[in-house]
Amino acid sequence: MFLFNELSEIQRKTIVDLRQAYEAFHATRRNADRHYAGSMRWREKNGSEYLFRRIGKGERSLGRRDEHTDEVYAAFMAGRQRVKQRLSSLTASLDTHAALAKAAGLGRVPRIVARLLRKLDDANVLGHIRIVGTNSLFAYEALAGVTIAGDALATADVDLLLDARRRLRIMVPDEDERTVAGLVRRVDASFEIMDRTPYRMANDDGFMIDLIRPEPKPAWRKEPDAILKPGDLDPAPIEGLQWLVNVPSVETLVIDVNGYPAPIVVPEPRMWMAHKLWLSKRPMRDPVKARRDVGQAYLLRDLLVAELPQYPLDDGFFDALPRPLREVAGSLRPRETVEEDDSDDLPQPRW
């Protein structure tokens, strides 16, 4: 049985307050990006003034100066000022709650992973890209409202699972961020794509990011819609990942080592658990990784049983698993507990 540390009431309240501060900040930031991104300015052209809107490196005319464009400009500048003031207040509030969360010992996720999660969310691709591997456990413990003891969450990489059923389109103003590699470099400019493993990036500290996708069926079939832009990461096709793509995703907030929240999207935990155990038994799996896979599978099993009853490990779940997973998942069924009879009653004849 693995050890899960229950959160104190103070820690739970700190998390609630932090989430509320983040949600208010996030909603306001999204509103600002949607309506007040870029800038507006007047520019003389052919003897007349025109209103121009600039977003990123692109600029377009909104028309000649008249009563309507004057109103558009005034509304944009006033609205942008209101949003900046609100964001200033919400940022201060978020900083305060993050400091409290850090002091309360709630910081869990490596800072670089949290920054990557926030960048993917800003680009509206978190969800199309799911987090798999060890870092998923941060999401599952957050769902359960506990922390996992020991070093089961220690890792120096992160796996990004791309849903290859539809093309990934990154629609952001900055052209340099319209690739996965570009988004990663905004997190840390030292990240570079590895020559012999074009699905992997590594930074100066040796932290690695892998972009992976399900292996097509049949394996030799090319999937043109899964190909990203030239110069981007080339996602590695891996057997078995279709099970983690096809199940519903789970979204929650995790907290980084500095106390700041980050959104995360992971596969449904029961399928992650079954896939981990299946992965441990693959013939080419590194023995060290295989033992870690087994430990993480049973760790999540215990967490589901103890803290996440909304994900029942019942016959319905196990019977519905794909056959390769069903063949190895039997040991993950919870053991039935038999209550000991501690009464003093002894058998007696029928006098």
C-alpha positions in Angstrom: 0.0 0.0 0.0 1.4 3.4 -1.0 1.3 6.4 1.3 -0.9 9.4 0.5 -0.7 12.5 2.7 -4.0 14.1 3.4 -4.2 17.8 3.1 -4.9 19.9 6.2 -7.9 22.2 6.3 -5.6 25.2 5.9 -4.0 23.7 2.8 -7.4 22.9 1.3 -8.6 26.5 1.9 -5.4 27.8 0.4 -6.0 25.7 -2.7 -9.5 26.9 -3.1 -8.5 30.6 -2.7 -5.6 30.0 -5.2 -7.9 28.5 -7.8 -10.4 31.3 -7.5 -7.6 33.9 -7.9 -6.2 32.0 -10.9 -9.7 31.6 -12.6 -10.4 35.3 -12.3 -7.0 36.2 -13.7 -7.2 33.6 -16.4 -10.7 34.8 -17.6 -9.6 38.4 -17.6 -6.4 37.5 -19.5 -8.4 35.6 -22.1 -10.8 38.5 -22.5 -7.8 40.9 -23.0 -6.2 38.6 -25.6 -9.5 38.3 -27.4 -10.6 41.9 -27.5 -7.6 44.1 -26.7 -4.5 42.3 -28.1 -2.1 44.4 -30.0 -2.5 48.1 -30.5 -4.4 50.8 -32.5 -2.9 54.0 -34.0 -3.7 56.7 -36.5 -1.6 56.9 -39.6 -1.6 59.4 -42.4 -2.1 58.0 -45.9 -2.8 59.9 -49.1 -3.6 63.0 -47.2 -6.1 61.4 -44.8 -5.8 59.7 -41.4 -6.6 56.0 -41.1 -7.0 53.8 -38.1 -4.8 50.8 -38.1 -4.9 47.7 -35.8 -1.7 45.8 -35.2 -1.6 42.3 -33.8 1.8 40.6 -33.7 3.6 41.4 -37.0 0.4 41.9 -38.9 -1.4 45.3 -39.4 -4.7 46.1 -41.1 -6.6 49.3 -41.7 -10.0 49.8 -40.0 -10.9 52.7 -42.3 -10.6 56.4 -42.7 -11.0 58.6 -39.7 -14.6 59.6 -39.1 -17.1 59.5 -36.3 -17.3 55.7 -36.4 -13.5 55.0 -36.3 -13.1 57.7 -33.6 -15.6 55.7 -31.5 -13.8 52.4 -32.2 -10.5 53.9 -31.2 -11.9 55.5 -28.0 -13.7 52.3 -27.0 -10.6 50.2 -27.6 -8.3 52.5 -25.6 -10.8 52.8 -22.7 -11.4 49.1 -22.6 -7.8 48.2 -22.7 -7.1 50.6 -19.8 -9.8 49.0 -17.7 -8.5 45.5 -18.4 -4.9 46.5 -17.6 -6.0 47.9 -14.2 -8.0 44.8 -13.5 -5.2 42.5 -14.5 -2.8 44.5 -12.3 -5.1 43.9 -9.3 -5.6 40.2 -10.1 -1.9 39.7 -10.7 -1.1 41.1 -7.2 -3.8 38.8 -5.7 -2.5 35.8 -7.5 1.1 36.5 -6.4 -0.1 36.7 -2.8 -2.0 33.4 -3.0 0.9 31.7 -4.7 3.2 32.8 -1.9 0.8 31.3 0.7 0.5 28.1 -1.3 4.3 27.8 -1.4 4.5 28.5 2.3 1.9 25.8 3.0 4.0 23.2 1.2 1.6 22.8 -1.7 4.1 23.4 -4.5 4.6 20.1 -6.4 5.2 20.5 -10.1 8.6 21.4 -11.5 8.6 25.1 -12.6 9.6 24.3 -16.2 6.7 21.8 -16.5 4.2 24.3 -15.2 5.5 27.0 -17.5 5.1 24.7 -20.4 1.6 23.8 -19.4 0.6 27.5 -19.2 2.2 28.2 -22.6 0.3 25.3 -24.2 -2.9 26.6 -22.6 -2.3 30.2 -23.8 -2.0 28.8 -27.3 -5.2 26.8 -26.9 -3.6 23.5 -27.7 -3.7 22.0 -24.2 -6.2 19.2 -24.7 -5.2 18.5 -28.2 -1.9 17.7 -26.5 -2.3 15.7 -23.3 0.3 15.1 -20.6 1.2 11.4 -20.2 3.9 9.6 -18.3 5.0 10.4 -14.7 3.9 14.0 -14.8 0.3 12.8 -15.1 0.4 11.7 -11.4 0.5 15.4 -10.4 -3.0 15.7 -11.9 -4.3 12.5 -10.3 -3.1 13.5 -6.8 -4.7 17.0 -7.3 -8.0 15.3 -8.2 -7.8 13.2 -5.1 -6.8 16.2 -2.8 -3.7 14.4 -1.5 0.0 14.3 -2.1 1.9 11.2 -3.0 4.7 10.4 -0.7 8.1 9.3 -1.9 9.9 9.7 -5.2 7.3 8.2 -7.5 6.8 11.6 -9.2 10.5 12.4 -9.7 11.4 12.8 -13.4 13.6 14.9 -15.7 11.3 14.9 -18.7 7.8 15.3 -19.8 5.8 13.4 -22.5 3.4 15.3 -24.7 0.8 13.1 -26.4 -0.5 14.6 -29.6 -4.0 13.6 -30.8 -3.1 12.8 -34.4 -6.7 12.4 -35.6 -6.8 16.0 -36.5 -4.2 18.5 -37.6 -2.7 20.7 -34.9 -3.1 24.3 -35.7 -1.5 26.9 -33.3 -3.3 30.2 -33.9 -1.3 32.8 -32.1 -0.1 36.3 -33.2 3.6 35.6 -32.8 4.8 33.5 -35.8 7.6 32.1 -33.8 5.1 30.4 -31.5 3.1 28.7 -34.3 4.9 25.4 -33.8 5.3 23.1 -30.8 9.0 23.7 -30.8 8.4 27.5 -30.9 6.1 27.3 -27.9 8.7 25.3 -26.0 11.5 27.8 -26.8 9.3 30.5 -25.3 9.5 28.6 -22.1 13.2 28.2 -22.3 15.3 29.5 -25.2 17.9 26.8 -24.7 15.7 24.0 -25.9 16.8 22.5 -29.1 15.5 19.6 -31.2 17.8 16.6 -31.0 19.4 15.5 -34.2 18.9 11.7 -33.9 15.5 12.0 -32.1 13.5 14.7 -33.9 10.6 14.1 -31.6 12.7 15.3 -28.6 13.9 18.6 -27.3 16.4 19.2 -24.6 17.6 22.3 -22.8 20.9 23.3 -21.2 20.0 21.5 -17.9 19.3 18.2 -19.7 15.5 18.4 -19.2 13.8 16.7 -22.1 10.4 17.1 -23.8 9.1 14.3 -26.0 6.3 14.7 -28.5 4.6 11.4 -29.2 1.5 10.1 -31.0 -0.3 6.8 -31.5 1.1 4.4 -34.0 -1.1 4.4 -37.1 -2.9 1.2 -38.1 -1.3 -0.4 -40.0 2.0 0.9 -38.7 3.4 1.7 -42.1 0.6 3.9 -43.1 1.5 7.6 -43.4 -0.9 10.1 -41.7 -0.4 13.4 -43.5 -2.7 15.3 -41.1 -0.5 14.4 -38.2 2.5 16.1 -39.7 3.4 19.4 -38.2 5.0 22.4 -39.9 8.5 22.0 -41.4 11.1 22.5 -38.7 8.8 21.5 -35.9 9.1 18.4 -33.8 8.3 15.1 -35.6 6.1 13.2 -33.2 7.2 9.7 -32.6 4.5 7.0 -33.3 4.3 4.6 -30.4 2.2 1.5 -30.0 -0.6 1.5 -27.4 -1.0 5.3 -27.2 -4.3 5.1 -29.0 -5.9 3.9 -25.8 -4.8 7.1 -24.0 -6.1 9.3 -26.9 -9.5 7.6 -27.2 -10.5 7.8 -23.6 -12.0 11.0 -22.1 -9.5 13.5 -20.8 -9.4 14.9 -17.3 -8.5 18.6 -16.7 -7.5 20.1 -13.4 -5.1 22.6 -11.8 -1.7 21.6 -10.4 0.6 23.8 -8.3 4.3 24.4 -9.2 7.1 24.7 -6.7 6.7 28.4 -6.5 3.0 28.1 -5.6 1.5 29.1 -8.9 -1.3 27.1 -10.5 -1.1 25.6 -14.0 -3.8 23.8 -16.0 -3.1 20.2 -17.0 -5.0 17.7 -19.2 -4.4 14.0 -18.8 -6.0 10.7 -19.8 -8.7 9.2 -17.6 -6.8 7.7 -14.7 -8.0 4.1 -14.9 -6.8 3.8 -18.5 -3.5 5.4 -17.6 -3.1 2.8 -14.8 -3.9 -0.1 -17.1 -1.7 1.2 -19.9 1.2 1.6 -17.4 1.0 -2.1 -16.4 0.7 -3.2 -20.1 3.7 -1.0 -20.9 5.8 -2.6 -18.2 5.4 -6.0 -19.9 6.5 -5.0 -23.4 9.5 -7.1 -24.5 11.7 -4.2 -25.4 10.9 -2.1 -22.3 14.0 -1.1 -20.3 13.9 -3.2 -17.1 14.4 -0.1 -14.8 11.6 1.7 -16.5 9.4 -1.4 -16.4 9.7 -1.7 -12.6 8.8 2.0 -12.3 5.8 1.4 -14.6 4.6 -1.4 -12.3 5.0 0.7 -9.2 3.2 3.6 -10.7 0.3 1.4 -11.9 -0.3 0.0 -8.5 0.2 3.4 -6.8 -2.6 4.8 -8.9 -4.7 1.7 -8.2 -4.4 2.4 -4.5 -5.2 6.1 -5.0 -8.3 5.3 -7.0 -9.6 2.9 -4.4 -8.8 5.1 -1.4 -9.6 8.6 -2.8 -11.3 8.6 -6.2 -14.5 6.5 -5.9 -15.9 8.3 -9.0 -13.6 6.1 -11.0 -14.7 2.6 -9.9 -12.5 -0.4 -10.5 -15.4 -2.7 -11.1 -16.2 -5.5 -13.5 -17.7 -3.0 -15.9 -14.4 -1.2 -16.3 -12.2 -4.3 -16.6 -14.5 -6.0 -19.0 -14.6 -3.0 -21.3 -10.8 -2.8 -21.6 -9.2 -3.5 -25.0 -8.1 -7.2 -25.0 -4.3 -6.5 -24.7 -5.0 -4.4 -21.6 -7.6 -6.8 -20.2 -5.1 -9.7 -20.4 -2.6 -8.0 -18.1 -4.9 -5.9 -15.8 -6.4 -8.7 -13.7 -3.9 -8.0 -10.9 -5.1 -4.4 -10.7 -8.5 -5.5 -9.4 -8.9 -4.4 -5.8 -8.6 -7.2 -3.3 -11.8 -8.0 -1.4 -11.3 -7.4 2.3 -12.7 -10.0 4.7 -13.7 -8.7 8.0 -12.3 -10.7 10.9 -14.7 -12.2 13.4 -13.5 -10.9 16.7 -16.5 -12.2 18.7 -16.1 -14.6 21.6 -19.0 -16.8 20.5 -17.9 -20.5 20.3 -19.8 -23.3 18.6 -22.3 -24.9 21.0 -24.5 -28.0 20.6 -28.2 -27.5 20.4 -29.1 -28.4 24.0 
